[in-house]
Amino acid sequence: MPATNKTRVAKVLSNAPPAYAVIDLGTNSCRLLIARYINDKISIIDSLSDSISLGKGINETQEINEQAKQRAINCLIKIKNKIAKHNIVAISAVATETCRRAKNGQAIIDEIYQKTGIEFKIIDTKEESELAVAGCYDLCNGETNLVFDIGGGSTQIMLVKNNDISDYISIPYGVLTLTEKINKTYVSEQEFVKYQEYIKSYLNELPYENISDINVVGTSGTITTIASTHLKLNTYKRNLIDGIKIEQSEIMNLAKKIAKMQEKERVKIPSINQKYSKLMMAGCIILYSICEKFETKYINIADRGIREGMLKRLIKND
């Protein structure tokens, strides 16, 4: 499996324990994790997640626009300042679907380096899939696992057999890009069926036979929000979400209900972040499509993914 981009940095706080930083520049969000590795355990000590909509309009133009670029740079300046407060010994920074697709993706990455000093690697869908599985691997069990990660610009679905990815697909739609394709804030029953059938047409590309005892793991803002809604939480609580199992039928019922809500109803649900509410419709359509295609009794909910996978590899390779 290919290693992520890694930058060695000098110790800046000689009295502080060494720490590691990873940055995921996605289609909708830019996210940072800072962690220490103590007694064979990864301990998160700082984080940041900003919605930057880097991929806004990319379906139409195939380019990252000036405003999106500036939002990314502004966020990364905040990240750089946060990193400076810790004794960081190594940094890994990756960019995913939007930078892969955009005609000016590499040029944006080069400009980001010039203005922030942060060096990003644009990773392919295979490496993105590997990182997502590595991040939530602790929730995989049994001989066969299906892991899915609904991102902002794409959705990765991986079949994991005997500890390795045997097959994977990358659907070129995530919560932001599908929202822009639909161009509405809610869907009717007919539209719901139309778009979930559209997503399922991509799912058919994964070589898959129905396995009654398959273990399914889902990671994304969509499914953790669904889990929070299922638990009727007023505020998001990671310790109650990460690692829980929810019946697939309940997840499908909630996903369909939320997708068909008008936005003014959706934002009233305490567990749905208002910044994310517009994207929940598309996320729920993708989630429902995955559930309908890959039937199982329960889904394991993971509030972890690419960044945690990056941390594991960064620490292992250091």
Steps between C-alpha positions, in 0.01 A plus 500: 500500500643839405609734775340839541695820446723558801696805600757491778503810715742625762398486865377838607404428859784295641326437833174378351439136398530445122178513299381423147270702274285388206292718268224383264406755232165375375226618268285645777723512808858561602590305813795476735592246766794530739592202711766351726603136504547389859513143635400355162187717490407795279370789709328790320605831655364755251285521189328738261233454236374776274244488221676665205299363203815465291309307236216748463409525130748235388229292329448786259844655457742217584707761681547626855381860503681796653267535799529132590878517472510797736274323752743208498803723547334691786416171673852367450650813652291428811622142490862613467459722807347214696781264400758757616371465856606135519826311480427349159763256374327393177212620283297319235264698276280356224249639252222286356221507239474869411874539447502174303224619267578869466701606196680747727528260795879473504538875442282563807710258704817681386356838598391365838860392562632842401261682734490264798809280477279190525585240238203294380490179301201438273418136567318263267178316585689183592708673765197689629319168541798348680519791743127485576522127577815549710322769700203288601660157478439432871129470417561236234449143618439165345619376164317751278434869565348775291625850585353817350601864530265769368713805427431842356597425141508121483395187685739211561373145552746228594466125532745382767583130515751342736641839604554633145294698251397245238293741290394863512310760301498877509171665408558850355230649722506608863277726706608826333518385139169309515332798669611719210382242245153480657491879547221485759491491879255208522360230273161346432446124524542470122822703504632304796458174306651656186820615667554197718464280191757726334745441787425127500606481136853579619478251787443218252864538396620342826540121465274384779297198597243521774667384820259454788757556774692788342616767744422852374683811624391851405703816547395854402327806634177366353489174691628645828227765475243227433630316807474816710144549377417138581623555856304828521807696609470877533874541449743268327687267737774300335535260793137390452528466121836350407479120499127456555284267290165607359253285310528565128121528468497788753781677315309467171177631652675807645699564182189498282305716743775764525566508123134578430475774765497861397809677629301713746391174667843341481675784682263457796652160577750569783744233383541653153763772474346798319809535278451138393121496466498586128732208430310244709247438222769378260686312774181319596431401139848352467472326837159352418630374165793325669271339757258378234778352289693336786244347735601421856341507844721762666740774399800591713532877531852643483587854600845451352642451155764649271670721760528217750638276225754768415604525865553126527723492193688816592585363843584153364734644236665755729 
